[in-house]
Amino acid sequence: MNTRRLQKLTGPVAETGHCGIFLLRMLGSIRPERELFVSVLQQTYLIGARSLVIIMICGFFVGMVLSLQSINALQQFGASDQVSLLVGKSLFRELGPVLTALLFAGRAGTSVAAEIGLMKATSQIEAMQLMAIDPVRRIALPRFLAGLISMPLLTAMFNAFAILGSVVFSIGVMGLDPGIFWSKLHTGIYFVQDFMGGVWKSLLFGGLVSLVAVYFGYYAKPTGEGVGTATTRTVVLSSVLVLIFDFIMTSFLV
């Protein structure tokens, strides 16, 4: 009984260390070769470009909802002209990177984990090892780097469409002055504190989601149930890690 309890306590620690070793193994296999460059570009299209539609739609309506809630709150203090500043701060600092990472985990993270898990179930990874091909370098590394590249770009698209949604609602529906809207946004958003803080967060979140996806996919049990478990664990753990590290980074960036 004590042994089982000890295993439950040490299991997450051991798996964290195993994941860290897997990350070092991936980074150690990086070589400046054309084959890797082409593979990363291909995966960036599959992981990033194919996630654009859901990112843009969600960003647009998040911007509209933020504007609606902000105007309703600010009107009580006669400060409805500050809506663009409030929306911009919320997006660039927090909501943009976090919501994009959560959407990315649900759309691309599960896809990567399921794809690699299916390769494991159909013995493709074992076949590569028999042919003296490193499956970590050939399969996991391009998808990890593609996720790392895609997340900041997807976050930028999310923020852009959220601002567009805010413009449509605030100016088009509520009739706020366009000049005041854009001037408050321009003067209130700081490059280092707001914009670059969101960029660093998106890079970290992209690395976390991609690492979790390729790790669980690579070490999935070679069965249909194992692949399903890997995709579920990818979404759950990625979402939890994104929120935890968002709090940690915000504590340092404030």
C-alpha positions in Angstrom: 0.0 0.0 0.0 2.8 2.4 0.9 4.6 1.5 -2.3 1.5 2.4 -4.4 1.1 5.7 -2.7 4.8 6.4 -3.2 4.4 5.6 -6.9 1.5 8.0 -7.2 3.5 10.8 -5.6 6.7 10.1 -7.6 5.0 9.3 -10.9 4.4 12.9 -12.0 7.9 13.9 -11.0 9.4 11.0 -12.9 7.3 11.7 -16.0 8.3 15.4 -15.9 12.0 14.4 -15.9 11.3 11.9 -18.7 9.7 14.7 -20.7 12.6 17.0 -20.0 15.0 14.4 -21.3 12.8 14.0 -24.4 13.0 17.8 -25.0 16.8 17.7 -24.7 16.9 14.8 -27.1 14.9 16.7 -29.6 17.0 19.9 -29.3 20.2 17.9 -29.5 19.1 16.4 -32.8 18.7 19.8 -34.5 20.9 20.0 -37.6 20.9 22.9 -40.2 19.8 20.8 -43.1 17.4 21.4 -45.9 15.3 18.4 -45.1 14.5 19.6 -41.6 13.7 23.1 -42.9 11.2 21.7 -45.5 9.6 19.5 -42.9 9.2 22.3 -40.4 7.6 24.5 -43.1 5.2 21.7 -44.0 4.2 21.1 -40.4 3.9 24.9 -39.8 1.3 24.9 -42.6 -0.5 21.8 -41.3 -0.4 23.0 -37.6 -0.5 26.8 -38.0 -2.2 27.8 -41.2 -5.0 25.2 -40.8 -5.8 26.7 -37.4 -6.3 30.2 -38.7 -10.0 29.9 -39.3 -11.0 29.1 -35.7 -8.4 31.6 -34.4 -9.8 34.4 -36.5 -13.5 33.6 -35.8 -12.9 33.3 -32.0 -10.7 36.4 -31.9 -13.3 38.5 -33.7 -16.1 37.5 -31.3 -13.9 37.8 -28.2 -13.2 41.4 -29.3 -16.9 42.1 -29.6 -17.7 40.5 -26.2 -14.9 42.4 -24.5 -16.1 45.7 -26.0 -19.7 45.0 -24.9 -18.7 44.2 -21.4 -16.2 47.0 -21.1 -18.6 49.7 -22.4 -21.3 48.5 -20.0 -18.9 48.8 -17.1 -17.2 52.0 -18.2 -20.4 53.9 -18.9 -21.2 53.9 -15.1 -18.1 56.1 -14.7 -18.5 58.2 -17.9 -15.4 56.6 -19.3 -16.7 54.7 -22.3 -14.1 56.3 -24.5 -11.5 54.2 -22.7 -12.9 50.9 -24.1 -10.1 50.5 -26.7 -7.4 50.9 -24.0 -9.1 48.3 -21.8 -9.6 45.9 -24.7 -6.0 46.3 -26.0 -4.4 45.8 -22.6 -6.5 42.7 -21.9 -5.7 41.2 -25.3 -2.0 41.9 -25.6 -1.1 41.0 -22.0 -3.4 38.1 -21.2 -6.4 37.0 -23.4 -4.6 36.9 -26.7 -1.8 34.5 -25.8 -3.8 32.4 -23.3 -6.9 31.9 -25.5 -4.8 31.2 -28.6 -2.8 28.6 -26.7 -6.0 26.9 -25.4 -7.5 26.9 -28.9 -4.1 25.7 -30.3 -4.0 22.8 -27.8 -7.5 21.7 -28.8 -7.1 22.0 -32.5 -3.4 21.3 -33.3 -2.2 19.7 -30.1 -4.7 16.8 -30.3 -4.0 16.4 -34.0 -0.2 16.1 -33.4 -0.7 13.7 -30.5 -3.1 11.5 -32.5 -0.9 11.5 -35.6 2.2 10.4 -33.8 0.2 8.0 -31.7 -1.2 6.4 -34.8 2.3 6.0 -36.2 3.2 4.2 -32.9 0.2 2.0 -33.2 1.0 1.0 -36.8 4.6 0.3 -36.0 5.9 3.1 -38.2 8.2 4.4 -35.5 9.7 0.9 -34.9 10.2 0.6 -38.7 12.2 3.9 -38.7 14.4 2.6 -35.9 15.1 -0.6 -37.8 16.2 1.5 -40.8 18.6 3.5 -38.5 16.4 6.6 -38.8 16.0 8.7 -35.6 12.2 9.0 -35.2 12.6 11.8 -32.7 14.4 13.9 -35.2 12.2 12.9 -38.2 8.8 13.0 -36.5 8.8 14.9 -33.2 11.3 17.7 -33.8 9.6 19.3 -36.9 6.2 19.3 -35.2 7.7 20.8 -32.0 9.5 23.6 -34.0 6.4 24.2 -36.1 4.3 24.7 -33.0 6.9 27.1 -31.5 6.8 29.2 -34.7 3.1 29.1 -35.2 1.9 30.2 -31.8 3.2 33.8 -31.9 1.8 34.2 -35.5 -1.6 32.8 -34.5 -1.6 35.1 -31.4 -1.0 38.1 -33.6 -3.9 37.1 -35.8 -6.1 36.5 -32.8 -5.3 40.0 -31.5 -5.8 41.6 -34.9 -9.2 40.1 -35.3 -10.2 40.8 -31.7 -9.3 44.5 -32.3 -11.4 44.3 -35.5 -14.3 42.9 -33.6 -13.9 45.7 -31.0 -13.9 48.3 -33.8 -17.0 46.8 -35.4 -18.9 46.9 -32.1 -17.6 50.1 -30.5 -17.6 52.3 -33.6 -20.1 50.6 -35.8 -22.7 49.7 -33.3 -22.2 51.9 -30.3 -21.1 55.0 -32.3 -17.9 55.8 -30.5 -15.6 58.4 -32.1 -13.0 56.6 -34.3 -10.3 59.1 -33.6 -10.6 58.7 -29.8 -10.8 55.0 -30.1 -7.5 54.7 -32.1 -5.7 57.4 -30.1 -6.4 55.8 -26.8 -5.3 52.4 -28.2 -2.1 54.0 -29.7 -1.0 55.9 -26.6 -2.0 53.4 -24.0 -0.3 50.2 -25.4 3.4 50.0 -24.6 5.7 48.0 -26.8 7.8 46.3 -24.1 5.3 45.9 -21.3 2.3 44.9 -23.3 3.2 43.8 -26.8 6.5 42.0 -26.1 5.1 40.5 -22.9 2.4 38.8 -25.0 5.1 37.6 -27.5 7.2 36.0 -24.8 4.1 34.3 -23.4 3.0 33.0 -26.8 6.5 31.5 -27.4 6.5 29.7 -24.1 2.9 28.5 -24.6 3.7 27.3 -28.1 6.7 25.3 -26.7 4.6 23.8 -23.9 1.7 22.7 -26.0 3.9 21.3 -28.8 6.2 19.5 -26.3 3.2 17.9 -24.5 1.6 16.9 -27.8 4.7 15.2 -29.3 5.7 13.6 -26.0 2.3 12.0 -25.3 2.0 11.0 -28.9 5.4 9.4 -29.1 5.0 7.4 -25.9 1.3 6.5 -26.4 0.4 2.9 -26.0 0.2 1.2 -29.5 -3.6 0.7 -29.3 -6.7 2.7 -30.2 -7.4 3.3 -26.5 -3.8 4.5 -26.0 -4.0 7.0 -28.8 -7.3 8.3 -27.4 -5.7 8.6 -24.0 -2.8 10.5 -25.4 -5.0 13.1 -27.1 -7.1 13.6 -24.0 -4.0 14.0 -21.8 -2.5 16.4 -24.3 -5.5 18.8 -24.0 -5.9 18.6 -20.3 -2.2 18.9 -19.3 -1.6 21.6 -22.0 -4.5 23.7 -20.7 -3.4 23.4 -17.1 0.2 24.2 -17.9 -0.7 27.3 -20.0 -2.7 28.7 -17.1 0.0 27.9 -14.5 2.8 29.4 -16.5 0.6 32.4 -17.4 0.4 33.3 -13.8 4.1 32.8 -13.3 5.1 34.9 -16.3 2.6 37.6 -15.4 4.1 37.8 -11.9 7.5 38.6 -13.4 6.3 40.9 -16.2 4.0 43.1 -14.1 
